Amino acid sequence: MVPTTSTPTPAAPPRATAPPVESVVLIGPTTYEVHRSDQVVGYIDIVGGIYVALAGARYDHAVEVRQSIVLDTAVAALIAPSAAA
């Protein structure tokens, strides 16, 4: 019988999990905080079923930029660069 040697199959390198480019975190009963690349870009308040997008890194200085009945639309108003800028 001829001895056989087996070479272990190399393990695939672990994938680096990149942080999400954008994230939306519920920080209060009616307030979301929106992040892009680990920086706060704004907030979204829920007022009577309407999502009010507020642009700015600090809530007390944020400025309303959009109102929508769809959360994703309000998030997009904060994430996407403004055409008016």
C-alpha positions as CSV (number, residue, x, y, z in Angstrom):
1,M,0.0,0.0,0.0
2,V,1.3,3.4,-1.0
3,P,0.9,6.1,1.7
4,T,-1.0,9.1,0.4
5,T,-0.6,12.5,1.7
6,S,-3.4,14.9,1.4
7,T,-2.9,18.6,1.5
8,P,-5.5,20.5,3.4
9,T,-7.8,22.7,1.3
10,P,-6.9,26.3,2.0
11,A,-9.7,28.1,3.8
12,A,-11.2,31.0,2.0
13,P,-10.0,34.3,3.5
14,P,-12.7,35.9,5.7
15,R,-14.6,38.6,4.0
16,A,-14.3,42.0,5.3
17,T,-17.7,43.2,6.2
18,A,-17.9,46.9,5.2
19,P,-20.2,49.0,7.3
20,P,-23.3,50.0,5.6
21,V,-23.0,53.2,3.6
22,E,-26.2,54.5,5.2
23,S,-28.2,53.5,8.2
24,V,-31.4,54.6,9.9
25,V,-31.6,54.2,13.7
26,L,-34.7,54.7,15.8
27,I,-33.6,56.9,18.7
28,G,-36.9,57.8,20.1
29,P,-40.6,56.9,19.9
30,T,-41.1,59.1,16.8
31,T,-37.5,60.1,15.8
32,Y,-35.0,58.4,13.5
33,E,-31.3,59.3,13.1
34,V,-29.9,58.9,9.6
35,H,-26.2,58.1,9.1
36,R,-24.0,58.1,6.0
37,S,-20.4,56.8,6.3
38,D,-20.6,56.8,10.1
39,Q,-21.6,60.5,10.2
40,V,-25.0,61.8,11.2
41,V,-26.6,63.6,8.2
42,G,-30.0,64.2,9.6
43,Y,-33.1,63.1,11.5
44,I,-36.6,62.1,10.6
45,D,-39.6,62.9,12.8
46,I,-42.9,61.1,12.5
47,V,-45.7,63.7,12.8
48,G,-49.2,62.5,12.3
49,G,-48.2,59.8,9.9
50,I,-45.9,62.1,7.9
51,Y,-42.1,61.6,7.8
52,V,-40.4,64.9,8.2
53,A,-36.8,64.9,7.1
54,L,-34.4,67.3,8.9
55,A,-30.9,67.8,7.5
56,G,-28.1,68.5,9.9
57,A,-25.7,66.7,12.3
58,R,-27.4,68.1,15.4
59,Y,-31.1,67.7,16.0
60,D,-31.4,71.2,17.6
61,H,-29.9,72.8,14.5
62,A,-31.4,70.6,11.8
63,V,-33.5,72.2,9.1
64,E,-36.6,70.6,7.4
65,V,-35.9,69.6,3.9
66,R,-38.8,67.3,3.0
67,Q,-42.1,65.8,4.1
68,S,-43.2,62.4,2.8
69,I,-45.6,59.6,3.6
70,V,-42.9,57.1,2.7
71,L,-39.9,56.6,5.0
72,D,-37.5,55.7,2.2
73,T,-38.3,58.9,0.4
74,A,-37.5,60.9,3.5
75,V,-34.2,59.0,4.0
76,A,-33.3,59.6,0.3
77,A,-33.8,63.4,0.8
78,L,-31.1,63.3,3.5
79,I,-28.7,60.8,1.8
80,A,-28.8,62.0,-1.8
81,P,-27.0,65.3,-2.7
82,S,-29.5,68.1,-3.2
83,A,-30.0,69.3,-6.8
84,A,-30.4,72.8,-5.4
85,A,-27.0,72.9,-3.7
